Every structure is written in C-alpha cells, then in structure tokens.
Amino acid sequence: MPKLNSARELEHLRERLRQQRQDITTTVMVCGGTGCQASNSRSVVDAIRAELTRQGLEQKVWLCVTGCHGFCEQGPVMVIEPGNIFYCHVSPEDAFEIVYQTVMKGELIERLLYTDPVSGKKCRTETEIPFYEAQDRQILSQNRMVDPCSIEDYIVAGGYTALTRVLNHNLTPDRIIKEIEESRLRGRGGGGFPTGRKWQECCEAPGDEKYVICNADEGDPGAYMDRCLLEGNPHLVLEGMMLGARTIGARKGYIYVRNEYPLAVKHSRTAVEQARELGLLGNNILGSSFSFDVDIARGGGAFVCGESTALMASVEGKVGEPRAKDVHTVVDGLYHKPTTLNNVETWANIPSIISNGSSWFASKGTKGSKGTKILALTGRIKNTGLVEVAMGMPIHEVVFNIGGGAVDGKLIKAVQIGGPSGGCLPVEKFNLPIDFDILAEAGSMVGSGGMVVMDEGSCMVDVAKYFLKFLQDESCGKCVPCRLGIDRMLEIITDITEGRGKLEQLDLLEELAETVSETALCGLGKTAPNPVLTTLRYFRQEYEAHINERRCPSGVCKALITYRIDPDKCTGCGVCLRGCVHGAITGEKNQQHVIDVHLCQKCGICRSECKFDAIQVVSENEVSRCSST
Amino acid sequence: MQQYVNVTIDGAKIHAIKGTSVLDTAIEYGICIPHLCHVPFLSDIGACRLCIVENVVNGRSKVTTSCTLNVEEGMVIWTNTDKIRKLRRNLAELLVAQAPNSRAIQDIAVRCGVKEVRYPFRNEDCVLCGRCVRVCEEIWQARAKGFVGRGKNRRVDYVFGVRPDFCKQCEACIQICPMTIPPCDGPIKDGEEYLCGKCEAQLMIAEEMPLGSCSWCKLGEGFGCGRYVGVLR
C-alpha cells in the first residue's frame, strides 16, 4: 500500500476499504487467541475456509480470525454476524454444518450452542450469555471486530481517528493532557497512578529526547489481560502510544513484551511494520511535523521486569534489576531521559478518550476510579475468562453473575485480586467494589486485574505460601528486605504448614511483613507481603488451627493430613488401587482396601478417582487419637 | 560555584551542598544514620536499606533510603523516629541472622538495637551488599566480578566462575568486604551462632547524646561508617 501523506488520505483509504466490503453479507469471527489456539482453533479456521471455498462463498462471507473473545474456557469460540450467533467448543468436523446450515440457511446448530451452567438454558446469541451480559466491554469488544494482523480491519473499524483528530486540529499537548486528566484515567498496570499527571510531569521534564514505553511484561499467575489486548488488537495499543508520544514529545517508543507470549510478539511486530508501511509510524506522520517510531523489546522472563526501572534497565541491555526511584522515571527514565511508561491496557484506553471525550470515559466508574477494567477471572468458578466491567462493580457480581458461582456446589471462601502481590478478600468483603482506593484500604489491590476465586477446598495458609514461593523465585535479590524478608516469611509459613509453628511466630510474621512492605526497594518487594498480611487479617483462625491444633481445616497441607479409606463406603472396586502411582493401596477385589500411610505421598489421585467418596482426608492428630483408643 | 539548598534533618536546619545525598549530608553534620552498602567514593544502590529515613512530602511521610535520596530545597527528613528505628532493627535482625560471623554486621545489629534474633541463624558468608562489585567496577574499572543469579540464588562471582585476566588481584574487594572482619571472640562455629551485643557500652554514650547524633562510636569503625572512611581519605 502506498504511504499516506495526510489525514485526508487516511479517510479516503477508510472509505475505499468500506466500499470494498459492502458485498459481505455474513461475517464469521473465529477466535484465534492463544487460549483458543490451544484448543485447536487454527484447524477450525482452515476447515471453514476450505468449506467456504467449496461452496463458492469467499466473496460474500468474511472469515475473520480475531483476537481473544474472553471466554477462553469454551474455546474454540466463534460468533456469526448477522444474528450474533455464538458457538463454542467448535471442532473442524463442524465446519460443513456451520457453513451449510448457519451461514447459508441461517439455522442454528443446537449442540454447538452454549449452555448456561447455572440455569441449564441454551443461549442462542452472545448477548444472551450471562457471562457477557453483565459485562461492559469497551475495549474487549473491539477485539472481535478486527483481525489483529490486518491494519485495514482496524482502519475500517474506525481506527486511527483519534490520531487524525489530534493532528488535524493540531491539539496542543496541554489540551490532550487536560483531556486525559479530566477523564481521571489511572494506570491499569497495578499502581493506579493518574495517567494525566504522569504525562504532565513527563511533558514538563527538561530534555529534547523522550521515550514512551508500553509495558507488556505480564507475569502474574493466571492473568492475561495484556496478552489478549496486544495479540488481539495491537493497533489500538499502538495508536495510544502515538498519542502519548505526540503529547510528551517523544520520537521513540518501545513495546516491552515478554518472550513467553509468542503470538503477542508476532502480532505487535506485524502491526508496527504495517503502520510503518502506511506512514503511520516514521518521519512526518500523515504529513505533520510529528515523527515517531516503535521498536519491540522482548523480555527475558523475569517477573521483576514488570517494574518500571527494571524494565528500562532491561531495554537498555542491562540486567533487569530495579533501582531506587527517588527521581521518578518521568524525569530520569530510559537512558536517563524522561520516559512515560504505561501498561498495555492504559494505552488501549487512550484512543477512545481522545475520540469520545473525557466526560464519556468519566461517566463510568466510581469517584476515584473511572472507566472499565479488564479482569482475568479464574479459579473455582463455573465461567472463567477475561471480563471487562465498569469500575465500581461489586466483587460478588463479578464472581456470581459473571463467574456463575462455585463449581461442584461448594462454598466460595475468598478471592485473590491483583496477582501475587494482591491480597485475599473473604466472602464477607464481596460487597466491596472494584475500585483502586477501596480495595487498597481493605488490604488488597486492583493490581493488574488478576482475580483468582477460591472455594472451601483451599487452605489460606497454603495460598499465602504459594504466592510467597512465587515471589521468592522472582525477587531479583538486590535489597535485603525482599531477598531475606520474603525468605524468612516463607520459612515461618512453611513451619506453620508442616506443624512446627508457634503462636508467637504470627506476630513476628506480621511485623516482618510490615517491615518488608515499608522498606523494600521496588514495587515487587513493597507489595510482596500483601498475601500474608491479608490472610492473617481475614483468616487468622486458619493459621491458629494449624498452630494450636496441628490441623489444616481445608485438608490441603500435606504434613498435617492423612488419607484413609472409609470401611463403610469402600466397595473394593479397585479403581484407587490401579490409580495409585506410589503403590500405597492394597486390598483384594470386593474387599475393603487399605492405604499404607508410609508409602502414601498424599497426591490425592485416589480421592479424585473414587466413585463412592470412600477416601477421606483426616488430620494427623485425629489418626493418632483413633489408634490410641 | 557550589550551590546550596536548605534542608531540615531531625529538626536541624542544614545548608547542604546541592547534588549530595541526604546520607552524606547527615554524616557530614554529625547525624548518625547506620548504613552498610554505602561507601563514600562508590555509587549508591540502596541494597541494605539500613539508611532508611522518613521524608515528609506535603505532610505525608515516606520511608526511603537516604543514600539514594538527593537533598532538595525545603526537604524535611527524620532519621530517628520510632517507626524508622523499628524498621531498621528488623532489617538488622535479618542481616545478623544471615551472617553472624562478621563483626561489622554484629556491630550494626548493636547499633540498630537488636536485642534478640528471632530467626534461626544461617551463617552465610555474604550479605550481597555489593561493595566488592562496585569497587572493582568503579574504582579499578576491572569488572572482574559481578552479581550472578536471581533472588535466593544471587551471589557474587567471577564471570562464568573463573577468575578473568583483568582481575589484577588488587584485593580491594577483600579490604572493603564487611565479612572480612571476624568477631572479636573469633569465628563462631556452625550451630553455635549468637548475637554478640558486647559493644553495647558504645551505645550508652550515644543514647545520652541528642538522639541519633554521631558520637564517633567504635561501632562505626567496624562497619566502615562513611564518617570514618571519609576522614581516612
């Protein structure tokens, strides 16, 4: 495609592309995100494409391989327009039926429709599905409209209008900053720092050379908002970065994306190349005086590189370690130049704020937190996936309305919000809204938006131990409180889970956690004690049960539990015997089976295999009491 | 032409040289802030976190390391509040539990008021203060050693574990290492580690002085306090 030399040429291109697509009667949108690719969406796409060619429908039906739709659990998913028909768990064998029945005749295929696990009802359209119904998908909905590898799709969908608006009307940086400030957008990466103020400070910082960085080094277990945006709609992020660069006066930007996201790396790279080809990146963009280019920097797999200063060190080619931020990165950042670093989601919010105005954005949300937030909903609930809700939605609505409540009829106990450095909130706190300040007050945080729901089968001490272990592995080890403090906290918690805990250790744990959060060098260390502090605050009785009674109330901590077979329930079917990889179960057919406690590794396979619920988890001291009587 | 800024440290109004750190300024004016990884002629990395102070900005106090914080006009710093003392004590406790076999660390523990160690002793040989790495890189431009690994596995080592030719064996790293001063009673055996605390007499003098003032205590000599090193230079 030829280079665009003015905003008018971009509008012409948009018009031309729209006309080219007038003949299209039906659109088949198949999710090509990482989640659905893992469930074989690529072969579904190939099968449908072959079928469309066979029926001679290539011109009329547009097969669009989009980014993530959010409902990854049901993958591969597809939406057929018109009609908003939603199919899930599609396989390549269904291609003929989909094309023949739904695309050509407009009939529904019952077995591919989604069944709501709560009501058991079949949902015909996407909007009928409770998972989508309760959401407010401002950013994510754009994901399913475009093929991430095609800049034309993005332009047809109205892309780069915010950029042309800024260049055409020659909006001054002050005007843009005012707009962002009035929208009250806050950083979506975890800190929640007002974006407008960050830009303002960077804009005012002395120096001609400035940088913008997009932080896509997302490493929280179970969270993938950034991946989904960058691989689903990279041009949106790119446009946001262009607007930021134009505002602060940067000529160079970096997208720091972790190498473990191959699709995100590929798509963002393609997007940058396409934008360069069209003259949307490079010198004198759209004939204006604004010049800007973007490079992709790949992260080497360190969680701490999500921390701004460590990320910048990594881009510079140094070891990814944070440094003291007494001088902010907006003044002294990448290569010691003023740098604006924002999260993927923050950048993705910018174009719509510029196009629709700050009041549109600020109309959603609470007093302190505006707009929408993408959350990665995972854990022991019926519907998992990416959800986007307006700020201020209570947690219980997210967990029960969107998530559909607990699986297997269990009780939900807690939710961990904000990734490993967020906090666990108990069910009693589920009326709290998703809001930066209110969650921080409760000891948790919105963070990057990871949301792990736990039911009664989760031991909160074990959860705290898991996150500490993760953070201990990911700590860079530079400063004392993070390296030694997390290590000692883990030591104490391991003692507790293995039955060696003492009650006074809880006070020490609390004191240590406060010390680490006050004195650590970077954000990772400062927030690392959150899981410990919140579980101590809301689930102290579980810690006490571990210490005083040497009992794990949820039956998780291996040192405190024993597996045994209930003689009344065991039928001697032998399923557990065959399933046990450690050879710990013995017993004749149709006779009661027995677990040898010395051989048992407490892996729980037998328990999940048993159809009669005969395998019980009992605490160690109960066993000794039984044997002594 | 040197520029000056006015800062308040522990209530004392100080005319400080612009561009210097709060820690250097405080030491210059006889206000004691314990520190380990800071060495006067090396860059500051803020690794040991012992030199934390409260920096009051707009009425809100923020805990930050004074070695990485540069003086600014109108700054208000508190180096010796209850909160800071408690945090510092906890940090020193972590350090001494990690490496009781160093007089420097033991002295810091005494200076920070550690009375008991609530963690099992570990008796490691290195607390990763990074003095050796920085002296090698910044003074001798040799870069013979550096940090290897991450988190718990972080250690100081030669590149690929082999002594490179550009190590001139100047032994500056050994001189500057806080671990090379054994405790007065000789090395503590494995499993018999204890918190020494015998130099507490030094502190008695300090406590009679206005809080946090430098009394040129012998403890500072032990951990290479900036004041001693500065004078020697």
HADDOCK unambig.tbl for C-alpha pairs under 7 A between the chains (distance, minus, plus):
assign (segid A and resid 323 and name CA) (segid B and resid 45 and name CA) 6.92 0.50 0.50
assign (segid A and resid 324 and name CA) (segid B and resid 46 and name CA) 6.79 0.50 0.50
assign (segid A and resid 324 and name CA) (segid B and resid 68 and name CA) 6.53 0.50 0.50
assign (segid A and resid 326 and name CA) (segid B and resid 68 and name CA) 6.84 0.50 0.50
assign (segid A and resid 326 and name CA) (segid B and resid 69 and name CA) 5.79 0.50 0.50
assign (segid A and resid 472 and name CA) (segid B and resid 151 and name CA) 6.48 0.50 0.50
assign (segid A and resid 473 and name CA) (segid B and resid 151 and name CA) 6.13 0.50 0.50
assign (segid A and resid 474 and name CA) (segid B and resid 151 and name CA) 6.47 0.50 0.50
assign (segid A and resid 475 and name CA) (segid B and resid 150 and name CA) 6.83 0.50 0.50
assign (segid A and resid 475 and name CA) (segid B and resid 151 and name CA) 4.74 0.50 0.50
assign (segid A and resid 476 and name CA) (segid B and resid 150 and name CA) 4.88 0.50 0.50
assign (segid A and resid 476 and name CA) (segid B and resid 151 and name CA) 4.52 0.50 0.50
assign (segid A and resid 477 and name CA) (segid B and resid 150 and name CA) 5.81 0.50 0.50
assign (segid A and resid 477 and name CA) (segid B and resid 151 and name CA) 3.83 0.50 0.50
assign (segid A and resid 477 and name CA) (segid B and resid 152 and name CA) 6.42 0.50 0.50
assign (segid A and resid 477 and name CA) (segid B and resid 154 and name CA) 6.19 0.50 0.50
assign (segid A and resid 478 and name CA) (segid B and resid 47 and name CA) 5.71 0.50 0.50
assign (segid A and resid 479 and name CA) (segid B and resid 47 and name CA) 4.10 0.50 0.50
assign (segid A and resid 479 and name CA) (segid B and resid 48 and name CA) 5.76 0.50 0.50
assign (segid A and resid 479 and name CA) (segid B and resid 49 and name CA) 6.91 0.50 0.50
assign (segid A and resid 480 and name CA) (segid B and resid 47 and name CA) 6.22 0.50 0.50
assign (segid A and resid 480 and name CA) (segid B and resid 48 and name CA) 5.30 0.50 0.50
assign (segid A and resid 480 and name CA) (segid B and resid 49 and name CA) 6.74 0.50 0.50
assign (segid A and resid 481 and name CA) (segid B and resid 91 and name CA) 6.65 0.50 0.50
assign (segid A and resid 483 and name CA) (segid B and resid 151 and name CA) 6.00 0.50 0.50
assign (segid A and resid 483 and name CA) (segid B and resid 152 and name CA) 6.53 0.50 0.50
assign (segid A and resid 484 and name CA) (segid B and resid 94 and name CA) 6.60 0.50 0.50
assign (segid A and resid 515 and name CA) (segid B and resid 87 and name CA) 5.56 0.50 0.50
assign (segid A and resid 515 and name CA) (segid B and resid 90 and name CA) 6.92 0.50 0.50
assign (segid A and resid 518 and name CA) (segid B and resid 63 and name CA) 6.62 0.50 0.50
assign (segid A and resid 519 and name CA) (segid B and resid 49 and name CA) 6.70 0.50 0.50
assign (segid A and resid 519 and name CA) (segid B and resid 63 and name CA) 6.71 0.50 0.50
